[in-house]
Amino acid sequence: MQSDQEAAEYFGSHSVAGVWDQLPEAPQAKPSPALARKIRDRHARAKSPISLRLTPEQVAAAKRIAAEKSVGYQTQLRMWIAEGIGREAKRAWSLLEISKYSWATNRQLGFTRHR
């Protein structure tokens, strides 16, 4: 078994460029009907276009980070927004649970809310 370093050295010094044109063309990949349905459903879900005002530096940073991850920068921005929404929802749920706990504890102790 080769180490990662050995593999990196091998692929760093070997190329398929010389034989690329001699390689047979691969057949078009055909997804299973179930996978094709999932892909269609995913793309069918509408995304609402919105407008965000970002600084040129923010856009450049998003593009740079997205390129490092091999995704589009708008996809990266959507992922960050989804992560932030998930984090805030989780925090809000935690606060709600604390609030419910505090209310129940206060009630058990005989404290009531004043209106």
C-alpha positions in Angstrom: 0.0 0.0 0.0 1.3 3.4 -0.9 1.3 6.3 1.5 -0.4 9.5 0.6 2.9 11.2 0.1 4.0 8.4 -2.3 0.8 8.7 -4.2 1.1 12.5 -4.4 4.6 12.2 -5.7 3.6 9.7 -8.3 0.6 11.7 -9.6 2.7 14.9 -9.4 5.2 13.4 -11.9 2.8 11.4 -14.1 0.2 12.8 -16.5 -2.4 11.3 -18.9 -2.0 14.4 -21.2 0.1 12.3 -23.6 -2.6 9.6 -24.0 -5.7 11.6 -23.3 -6.8 11.7 -27.0 -6.3 7.9 -27.2 -8.6 7.1 -24.3 -12.0 5.7 -25.4 -15.0 8.0 -24.8 -17.0 7.0 -21.8 -20.7 6.3 -22.2 -23.1 8.9 -20.9 -24.0 8.1 -17.3 -27.6 7.2 -16.8 -29.0 7.5 -13.3 -31.5 5.1 -12.0 -35.2 6.1 -12.3 -35.3 6.7 -8.5 -32.2 8.9 -8.6 -33.5 10.8 -11.7 -36.8 11.5 -9.8 -34.9 12.8 -6.8 -32.8 15.1 -9.0 -35.9 16.4 -10.8 -37.7 16.9 -7.5 -34.8 18.8 -6.0 -34.5 21.1 -9.0 -38.3 21.6 -9.2 -38.4 23.1 -5.7 -38.5 26.8 -6.4 -36.0 29.2 -4.9 -37.2 32.7 -4.4 -34.9 35.3 -5.9 -33.8 37.9 -3.4 -31.4 40.8 -3.5 -28.6 41.2 -1.0 -26.2 44.1 -0.8 -22.7 42.8 -0.1 -19.4 44.6 -0.3 -17.1 43.7 -3.1 -14.8 42.2 -0.5 -17.5 39.9 0.8 -18.4 38.7 -2.7 -14.7 38.1 -3.5 -14.2 36.2 -0.2 -17.3 34.1 -0.9 -16.1 33.3 -4.4 -12.6 32.4 -3.1 -13.9 30.1 -0.4 -16.5 28.5 -2.7 -13.8 27.9 -5.4 -11.7 26.1 -2.7 -14.7 23.9 -2.0 -15.5 23.4 -5.7 -19.0 24.9 -5.4 -20.5 28.0 -6.8 -20.4 31.1 -4.7 -24.2 31.4 -4.6 -24.5 27.8 -3.5 -21.9 28.6 -0.8 -23.9 31.6 0.3 -27.1 29.6 0.5 -25.3 26.9 2.6 -24.1 29.6 5.0 -27.6 31.1 5.2 -29.1 27.6 5.9 -26.5 26.9 8.5 -27.2 30.2 10.2 -30.9 29.6 10.2 -30.4 26.2 11.6 -28.2 27.5 14.4 -30.6 30.3 15.2 -33.6 27.9 15.2 -31.7 25.6 17.5 -30.8 28.5 19.9 -34.4 29.7 19.8 -35.7 26.2 20.6 -33.2 26.1 23.6 -34.4 29.4 24.8 -38.0 28.3 24.5 -37.2 25.1 26.5 -35.4 27.2 29.2 -38.4 29.6 29.3 -40.8 26.7 29.7 -38.7 25.2 32.4 -38.4 28.5 34.2 -42.2 29.1 34.0 -43.0 25.6 35.2 -40.5 25.9 38.1 -41.8 29.4 39.1 -45.3 28.0 39.1 -44.4 25.1 41.3 -42.8 27.5 43.7 -45.9 29.6 43.8 -44.7 32.5 41.8 -47.1 34.0 39.3 -46.7 36.4 36.5 -48.0 39.9 37.0 -49.9 41.5 34.2 
